[in-house]
Amino acid sequence: MQKRFLKNVGVLSEEGQKKLLATTVAVVGVGGIGGFLIEGLARLGVKKIIAVDMDTFDETNLNRQILSNINNLGKYKVFEAEKRVKEINPNVYLEPIKEKAYLDNLEIFLLDADYIFDATDNIEIRKSLSKFVQKTGKILIHGGCAGWYAQVSIITKDTPPIEKLLGGTNVEGAEKELGNPIFAPMLTAALELSEFCKLVSKQGESLIGKCLFANLLTNEYRVFEF
């Protein structure tokens, strides 16, 4: 076991860490949540990260997107993510996909992924990801946040589609109205990563078919089935 992973082993076990080292994941959306996910996945030590995003960094990202800085404004997020992963752990391969995710191209981009992280704020992309995992049998770890609020869930072929969870929610609109300070995407990514580790190491009670909703203003955490 490499020294860099020794403090993972107490939680994951050596067997769980070895599984992580052989796991390919995809992160759709390399913004607030996605940046923290990529940072965490590189440190956990997955085999490969497929990062999908067509956007560049701008000044409004600096308050919450960990991969953004004053020197990379205007640069593509996926290529900056690739640089960051090489700095953290050169044994993790990040494949940058500078494209927008659509239902028709997900099979091209995501077929190699064992787990898919939803880090987008686009409801149509989320619906497409849900359809894709339910068709292919893969696992979607969903996360969303705005203002003081965050939610995380897991979609599989055996759960209801994400539409049942989201209803008419417009996360992009919610972010414009409520704002998005750094602690919201940071917490959301941490919860998604913990669910991922539970699934890989086969421990604990997962959020498959359930949603964890956090109201940070009132310190309420609620889990419900959807």
Phi, psi and chi 1 to 4 in degrees:
 res  aa     phi    psi   chi1   chi2   chi3   chi4
   1 MET       -  127.2 -177.1   62.8   59.8      -
   2 GLN   -63.7  146.1  -66.5  179.3   53.2      -
   3 LYS   -58.7  -33.1 -170.4  174.2 -179.5  179.8
   4 ARG   -62.8  -21.3   67.7  159.1   62.7 -127.5
   5 PHE  -102.7    2.4  -61.2  126.2      -      -
   6 LEU   -58.7  -35.7  -70.5  179.9      -      -
   7 LYS   -83.9   -2.7  -66.2 -164.4  176.3 -178.5
   8 ASN   -82.8  -29.9  -71.8   -8.9      -      -
   9 VAL   -64.7  -35.0  171.5      -      -      -
  10 GLY   -59.4  -28.4      -      -      -      -
  11 VAL   -94.0  -44.4  170.8      -      -      -
  12 LEU   -93.9  -23.2  -63.9  171.3      -      -
  13 SER    74.6  161.4   77.2      -      -      -
  14 GLU   -62.2  -39.2  -75.5 -163.0   35.3      -
  15 GLU   -63.5  -43.2 -177.9 -178.1   -3.8      -
  16 GLY   -63.4  -40.9      -      -      -      -
  17 GLN   -63.9  -39.7 -177.0   63.6   53.9      -
  18 LYS   -63.3  -36.8  -72.2  176.0 -178.7  176.2
  19 LYS   -64.7  -41.6  -73.2 -178.8  179.6  177.0
  20 LEU   -58.1  -42.7  -85.2 -177.8      -      -
  21 LEU   -64.7  -15.8  -66.6  169.0      -      -
  22 ALA  -108.4    8.6      -      -      -      -
  23 THR  -100.1  135.7  -60.6      -      -      -
  24 THR  -105.3  131.2  -65.7      -      -      -
  25 VAL  -125.3  161.6  -58.5      -      -      -
  26 ALA  -124.8  141.2      -      -      -      -
  27 VAL  -120.8  114.3  177.3      -      -      -
  28 VAL  -100.0  107.9 -179.4      -      -      -
  29 GLY   105.6  113.5      -      -      -      -
  30 VAL  -115.4   50.3 -174.8      -      -      -
  31 GLY  -107.4 -124.5      -      -      -      -
  32 GLY   -63.7  -63.5      -      -      -      -
  33 ILE   -65.6  -45.9  -63.5  171.4      -      -
  34 GLY   -61.1  -37.9      -      -      -      -
  35 GLY   -63.1  -45.0      -      -      -      -
  36 PHE   -65.6  -36.5  -76.0  110.5      -      -
  37 LEU   -61.1  -47.2  -74.1  172.1      -      -
  38 ILE   -64.4  -42.3  -71.5  168.8      -      -
  39 GLU   -57.0  -46.5  179.2   89.0    8.3      -
  40 GLY   -69.2  -42.0      -      -      -      -
  41 LEU   -64.1  -38.0  -69.7  163.5      -      -
  42 ALA   -65.1  -37.7      -      -      -      -
  43 ARG   -76.4  -32.3  -67.3 -177.5 -173.4  -81.2
  44 LEU   -67.4  -32.9  -77.5  169.2      -      -
  45 GLY    97.4   43.7      -      -      -      -
  46 VAL   -71.8  165.9  -63.7      -      -      -
  47 LYS   -73.5  -46.2  177.7 -177.4  177.7 -178.2
  48 LYS  -149.8  141.6  177.8 -179.7  176.5 -179.2
  49 ILE  -120.2  121.8  -56.7  168.7      -      -
  50 ILE   -96.0  113.8  -57.1  165.1      -      -
  51 ALA  -107.8  123.3      -      -      -      -
  52 VAL  -118.1  117.7 -175.7      -      -      -
  53 ASP  -171.2  140.6 -161.8  -52.1      -      -
  54 MET  -106.6    0.9   65.7  179.0  -64.4      -
  55 ASP   -90.8  163.6  -70.6  -22.0      -      -
  56 THR  -109.5  160.4   58.2      -      -      -
  57 PHE   -75.1  142.9  -74.6  118.1      -      -
  58 ASP  -135.2  174.7   65.0   54.2      -      -
  59 GLU   -60.7  -29.2 -167.6  172.8   -7.2      -
  60 THR   -69.7  -13.4   63.3      -      -      -
  61 ASN   -82.1  -17.0  -57.5  146.4      -      -
  62 LEU   -65.7  -21.4  -68.6  171.9      -      -
  63 ASN   -74.3  -19.7   78.7  -49.9      -      -
  64 ARG  -147.0  -14.1   70.9 -165.1 -176.7  -75.2
  65 GLN   -97.2  107.7  -62.6 -167.4   16.8      -
  66 ILE   -62.6  -24.2 -166.3  171.0      -      -
  67 LEU   -84.1   -8.6  -60.5  179.9      -      -
  68 SER   -90.5  148.8   67.2      -      -      -
  69 ASN  -155.3  172.4   60.8   69.7      -      -
  70 ILE   -67.9  -14.3   59.7  171.8      -      -
  71 ASN   -93.6  -11.9  -64.0  -47.3      -      -
  72 ASN  -117.3   17.3   66.7    9.5      -      -
  73 LEU   -61.8  134.6  -59.4 -178.1      -      -
  74 GLY    89.5   -6.3      -      -      -      -
  75 LYS   -97.0  153.3  -65.3 -176.8  178.8  179.7
  76 TYR   -68.7  134.8  -74.3  104.1      -      -
  77 LYS   -62.2  -40.5  -65.3  180.0  179.3 -177.4
  78 VAL   -66.9  -33.9  -70.8      -      -      -
  79 PHE   -75.9  -32.5  -62.2  131.1      -      -
  80 GLU   -69.7  -35.1  -66.0  -55.9  -62.7      -
  81 ALA   -64.1  -40.3      -      -      -      -
  82 GLU   -60.0  -43.9 -177.9 -177.6   25.0      -
  83 LYS   -61.8  -44.1  -68.2  177.7 -172.9  176.7
  84 ARG   -63.3  -43.2  178.6   60.2  178.0  162.3
  85 VAL   -63.1  -38.9  167.9      -      -      -
  86 LYS   -62.8  -33.5  -73.7  178.2 -179.4  176.9
  87 GLU   -70.5  -35.1  -68.5  174.2  -16.3      -
  88 ILE   -80.4  -51.7  -62.5  168.9      -      -
  89 ASN  -154.4   96.1 -173.9   -8.8      -      -
  90 PRO   -64.8  -10.0   19.9  -29.9      -      -
  91 ASN   -80.4  -12.5  -67.1  -39.8      -      -
  92 VAL   -92.5  125.6  176.2      -      -      -
  93 TYR   -94.5  121.4  171.7   56.0      -      -
  94 LEU  -103.9  122.1 -174.3  139.4      -      -
  95 GLU   -97.2  111.1  179.4 -178.7   -2.5      -
  96 PRO   -83.2  127.1   27.5  -27.8      -      -
  97 ILE  -116.3  102.0  -54.0  -69.1      -      -
  98 LYS   -87.1   68.3 -174.1  178.0   69.2   68.7
  99 GLU  -144.5  161.8  -60.0  -78.0  -11.1      -
 100 LYS   -89.6  138.3 -175.0  173.8 -179.3  177.6
 101 ALA   -78.6  129.1      -      -      -      -
 102 TYR  -130.1  160.7  -64.8   98.1      -      -
 103 LEU   -56.4  -37.2 -175.8   58.9      -      -
 104 ASP   -72.2  -22.8  -67.5  -19.0      -      -
 105 ASN  -108.2   -1.3   64.1   20.3      -      -
 106 LEU   -62.1  -37.5  -66.5 -178.7      -      -
 107 GLU   -64.2  -32.3 -168.7  162.3  -28.6      -
 108 ILE   -70.2  -44.4  -60.4  170.3      -      -
 109 PHE   -83.2  -37.3  -60.8  152.5      -      -
 110 LEU  -112.4    2.3  -53.3 -176.7      -      -
 111 LEU   -62.1  -29.3 -155.9   55.5      -      -
 112 ASP   -80.1  -11.5  -69.8  -18.8      -      -
 113 ALA   -78.9  136.9      -      -      -      -
 114 ASP   -82.0  -36.4  -56.8  -59.9      -      -
 115 TYR  -132.7  144.3  -60.9   87.2      -      -
 116 ILE  -122.4  128.1  -60.8  167.0      -      -
 117 PHE   -99.7  126.2  -71.2   87.5      -      -
 118 ASP   -88.8  109.7  164.5   22.4      -      -
 119 ALA  -128.3   28.2      -      -      -      -
 120 THR   -99.8  163.9 -179.6      -      -      -
 121 ASP  -111.4   16.2   60.8    2.2      -      -
 122 ASN  -104.9  116.4 -176.2  -62.3      -      -
 123 ILE   -65.7  -32.1 -165.1  165.9      -      -
 124 GLU   -68.9  -38.7  -67.4  -54.5  -42.2      -
 125 ILE   -64.4  -39.8  -64.6  175.5      -      -
 126 ARG   -61.6  -42.7  -75.2 -175.3  158.7  142.3
 127 LYS   -62.2  -40.8  -70.6  177.8 -178.2  177.6
 128 SER   -64.4  -42.0  -65.2      -      -      -
 129 LEU   -62.2  -41.4  -69.8  171.6      -      -
 130 SER   -61.5  -46.4  176.3      -      -      -
 131 LYS   -62.0  -40.0  -70.4  176.2 -176.6  175.5
 132 PHE   -63.9  -47.6  177.1   72.6      -      -
 133 VAL   -69.8  -32.7  -61.7      -      -      -
 134 GLN   -74.3  -23.9  -65.1 -165.6  -53.2      -
 135 LYS   -79.9  -39.3  174.8 -176.2  175.1 -176.5
 136 THR   -96.4  -13.8   60.1      -      -      -
 137 GLY    83.4   10.0      -      -      -      -
 138 LYS   -79.6  179.4  -63.6 -177.5 -176.5  -65.2
 139 ILE  -118.2  129.5  -64.9  173.7      -      -
 140 LEU  -107.6  123.5  176.5   66.5      -      -
 141 ILE  -103.1  108.6  -56.4  175.6      -      -
 142 HIS   -94.2  138.8  156.1   73.5      -      -
 143 GLY  -143.7  142.0      -      -      -      -
 144 GLY  -149.9  153.5      -      -      -      -
 145 CYS  -157.7  158.9   63.1      -      -      -
 146 ALA  -167.7  140.1      -      -      -      -
 147 GLY    56.9 -124.7      -      -      -      -
 148 TRP   -91.9    7.8  -64.7   95.0      -      -
 149 TYR  -118.4  146.4  -49.3  103.6      -      -
 150 ALA  -146.6  151.3      -      -      -      -
 151 GLN  -145.5  148.2   67.6  179.6   40.3      -
 152 VAL  -140.4  141.1  171.9      -      -      -
 153 SER  -153.7  167.7 -175.8      -      -      -
 154 ILE  -127.1  127.6  -62.4  175.2      -      -
 155 ILE  -109.9  131.7  -48.5  -66.8      -      -
 156 THR  -133.3 -177.9   72.1      -      -      -
 157 LYS   -66.6  -16.7   62.8 -178.6  177.3   62.3
 158 ASP  -101.4    1.4  -61.8  -42.4      -      -
 159 THR  -104.2  166.0   69.5      -      -      -
 160 PRO   -61.5  157.2  -21.6   32.8      -      -
 161 PRO   -68.4  165.2   26.2  -34.1      -      -
 162 ILE   -65.4  -22.3 -157.6  166.9      -      -
 163 GLU   -58.3  -34.0  -72.1   91.5  -32.8      -
 164 LYS   -67.6  -32.8 -173.3  168.4 -178.1 -176.0
 165 LEU   -75.9  -46.0  171.5   62.7      -      -
 166 LEU   -81.2  -30.6  -62.3  178.1      -      -
 167 GLY    58.6 -128.0      -      -      -      -
 168 GLY   -97.2   17.2      -      -      -      -
 169 THR   -62.4  132.1  -57.3      -      -      -
 170 ASN  -113.5   96.1 -176.9  -20.3      -      -
 171 VAL   -64.9  -38.1  177.6      -      -      -
 172 GLU   -60.8  -42.3 -170.9  173.7    5.9      -
 173 GLY   -66.8  -37.7      -      -      -      -
 174 ALA   -63.2  -39.8      -      -      -      -
 175 GLU   -64.1  -40.3 -178.4  178.0  -57.5      -
 176 LYS   -64.2  -35.6  -72.1  177.1 -179.3  176.8
 177 GLU   -81.8  -42.1 -179.7 -179.5  -13.8      -
 178 LEU   -98.2  -14.7  -59.3  173.9      -      -
 179 GLY    83.0 -179.5      -      -      -      -
 180 ASN  -156.9   81.9 -158.1   -7.1      -      -
 181 PRO   -75.0  164.5   28.0  -33.4      -      -
 182 ILE   -59.2  -33.7 -171.4  169.4      -      -
 183 PHE   -66.5  -25.8   55.0   77.3      -      -
 184 ALA   -69.1  -54.4      -      -      -      -
 185 PRO   -66.8  -30.7   19.4  -31.1      -      -
 186 MET   -63.4  -46.7 -176.0 -174.8  -70.1      -
 187 LEU   -65.7  -44.3  172.6   64.4      -      -
 188 THR   -58.9  -45.9  -53.9      -      -      -
 189 ALA   -63.3  -40.6      -      -      -      -
 190 ALA   -61.4  -41.4      -      -      -      -
 191 LEU   -67.2  -40.3  -67.8  170.2      -      -
 192 GLU   -62.7  -41.9  -74.0 -171.5   76.5      -
 193 LEU   -66.2  -38.5  -70.5  168.7      -      -
 194 SER   -66.5  -38.1   67.4      -      -      -
 195 GLU   -63.6  -41.3  -72.8  -60.7  -51.8      -
 196 PHE   -59.4  -46.9  168.0   64.0      -      -
 197 CYS   -64.1  -37.5  -72.1      -      -      -
 198 LYS   -63.4  -42.5  -74.5 -166.9  -71.1 -176.3
 199 LEU   -65.5  -45.6  -69.3  170.4      -      -
 200 VAL   -65.6  -41.6  171.6      -      -      -
 201 SER   -91.2   -0.8   61.9      -      -      -
 202 LYS    55.2   54.3  -67.0 -177.5  167.8   51.2
 203 GLN  -127.6  156.0  -63.7 -176.0   77.0      -
 204 GLY    68.2 -167.2      -      -      -      -
 205 GLU  -110.1  117.9 -175.6  176.8  -17.6      -
 206 SER   -88.1  171.3   77.8      -      -      -
 207 LEU   -96.8   29.1  -69.7  171.8      -      -
 208 ILE   -64.3  120.2  -66.2  175.4      -      -
 209 GLY    73.6    9.4      -      -      -      -
 210 LYS  -128.5  165.0  -58.7  174.7 -175.8  176.8
 211 CYS  -129.6  131.9  178.4      -      -      -
 212 LEU   -98.1  120.5 -173.6  158.9      -      -
 213 PHE  -113.8  128.1  177.7   80.0      -      -
 214 ALA  -115.9  127.7      -      -      -      -
 215 ASN  -109.0  100.3 -179.7  -23.7      -      -
 216 LEU   -74.9  -19.3  -59.3  175.8      -      -
 217 LEU   -70.3  -34.2 -164.2   58.1      -      -
 218 THR  -111.7    2.7   58.8      -      -      -
 219 ASN    59.9   36.6  -67.4  -40.9      -      -
 220 GLU  -101.6  130.6  -67.1  178.3   84.1      -
 221 TYR  -123.7  124.5  -71.8   76.7      -      -
 222 ARG  -131.0  136.0 -176.5  166.1   59.1   96.9
 223 VAL  -114.9  129.2  176.0      -      -      -
 224 PHE  -141.4  154.1   59.5   89.0      -      -
 225 GLU   -83.1  151.9  -65.4 -175.4   -1.1      -
 226 PHE  -127.9      -   61.9   91.2      -      -
